[in-house]
């Protein structure tokens, strides 16, 4: 069975075509700069690559080009879209409306679009992509939506509520939602399998670290708390996002700069984090390089990230009444030995001890990093959100 997995943004449309018989990726790519000028990058499993400028006024034209790349010419991998059993879509915000995957209908698309106020950068784009997909994909092909926020719907009210008047939750749905849920769900299950244990018996702190980062407490396979909040801005320091900040600092800085609320949001989302603190870059690799060369602000950004992650590990260990395993995933988590090393330093109270040689030499692969003496197992677990979306899609349509 072939599943097309789609991850649409406001100006991009990433995709993977997965053969679920062996879970191999037949092709993947990205329709970028939708609504601007357009570019398609497409790569097949056997190494054929297509990079070409295109015209993508809307997501519909991007889907049409995607279909063309998959089915025609020297870069094709299938003869017709009829060979595809289903399409799975990643949706960022499902709020309290969606706590599990569901089949796409016009009503579901409208509901997703209706949540755009809670995720203005993402949900409207998802809705546009879904409507475009229904125009291009055969009507007989089922489509499924999988929500990033769904995994976090198991949080208890004491974890997801804010100390604002309760009416703000009732009227405006202001609460912690959490994000990266598909990734946290995938890696926590993969870790349990690697450890040879039942996930229901484990207490895991999952660190998804990338340009956007979130830490999640997974107890018995369920999320009980997570660092991102009402939006993906909350939590630890990120590439261009500030992470958790005293709300009064926000209003103070906004008044000093004369920012509108939207301008302040842009400031915290796009000009802060690694970039704002270091003055060097939003990329962790550049931060590490600059810190090694003696850049004090870059070193400060690195130290802040590790310190904030350590605090989440401590608080989530308290929330779960223990910790069995700590995992790192995402672009930084899987590839930056420096970040993993800083996080695991000075954690002897928790019994965390990693093998430095293994940590330094391992990138992007499933690997246990903790020493035999470590009371807590420490792992790198590569994430694969697309594969989990494909699995969810097949599971739902099989019913």
Buried (B, 14 or more C-beta within 10 A) or exposed (E): BBBBBBBBBBBBBBBBBBBBEEEEBBBBBBBBBBBEEBBBBBBBEEEBEBEEEBEBEBBBBBBBBBBBBBBEEEBBBBEEBEBBBBBBBBBBBBBEBBBEBBBBEEEBBEBBBBBBEBBBBBBBBBBBBBBBBBEBBEEEBBBBBBBBBBBBBBBEEEBBBEEEEEEEBEEEBBBBBBBBBBBBBBBBBBBBEBBEBEBEEBBBBBBBBBBBBBBBBBBBBBBBBBBBBBBBBBBBBBBBBBBBEEEEEBEEBBEEEEBEEEEBBEBBBBEBBBBBBBEBBBBBEBBBBBBEEEBEBBBBBBBBBBBBBBBBBBBBBEBBEEBBBBBBBBBBBBBBBBBBBBBBEEBEEBEBBBBEEBBEEBEEEBBBBBEEEBEBBBBBBBBBBBBBBBBBBBEBBEE
